[in-house]
Amino acid sequence: MTQPTTSPNAVWQEVLVNRADRERMNGHRGAILWFTGLSGSGKSTMIHALEKHLHDAGRHTYALDGDNVRHGLCGDLGFSNQDRVENIRRIGEVAKLMLDAGLIVLCGFISPFAADRQRVRNLVAPGDFLEIHCECSLEICEQRDVKGLYRKARAGLIPEFTGISSPYEAPENPELRLDTGNESVEACVGRVLALLGGD
């Protein structure tokens, strides 16, 4: 399988153990579950609750949380449009590697731009990327404001804050919409499990 590269001296190395081998060992298919939504919409809550459920059921998972990733892999990036694009590009490539490892990858990122989410979808085969919109009104997100970010953004202390001074492009046709403003975490987890087919 030849991959595009920006380095002319990098040659794709064929492997002896592939994704199908790993999935057979794991006992389930891998997938990328991409949770998108405003800050405070419940993305982190969802991915960690879902991961605990899947882990307890013997599934092999990994949760990629937006804040956590910015402490390492994307620690050099800010929140300009250009940096947001690069942030999601990096996460997409990491999620693709984890998918190849046969994992169920739970990604919780605002990922405000539809084109960026589409680029990640295009990295993998149809059916491997499941976009899940944590649909929650700006009003409810601001009421929650567990990190105090909306308050700072309204005060002009955080420039380019999604939903306030920077746009959020909601998914038009996600695989699943979760009403995280009104539904319980348990109900939302159940709906994602149904999407996965009982995994």
ABEGO torsion letter per residue (X at the ends): XBBBBABAABBBBBBABBAAAAAAAAGBBBBBBBBBEBBGAGAAAAAAAAAAAAAAAGBBBBBBBAAAAAABAAAABBABAAAAAAAAAAAAAAAAAAAAAGBBBBBBBAGABAAAAAAAAAABBBGABBBBBBBBBAAAAAAAGAAGAAAAAAAGABBGBBGAABBBBBBABBABBBBAAABBAAAAAAAAAAAAGGX
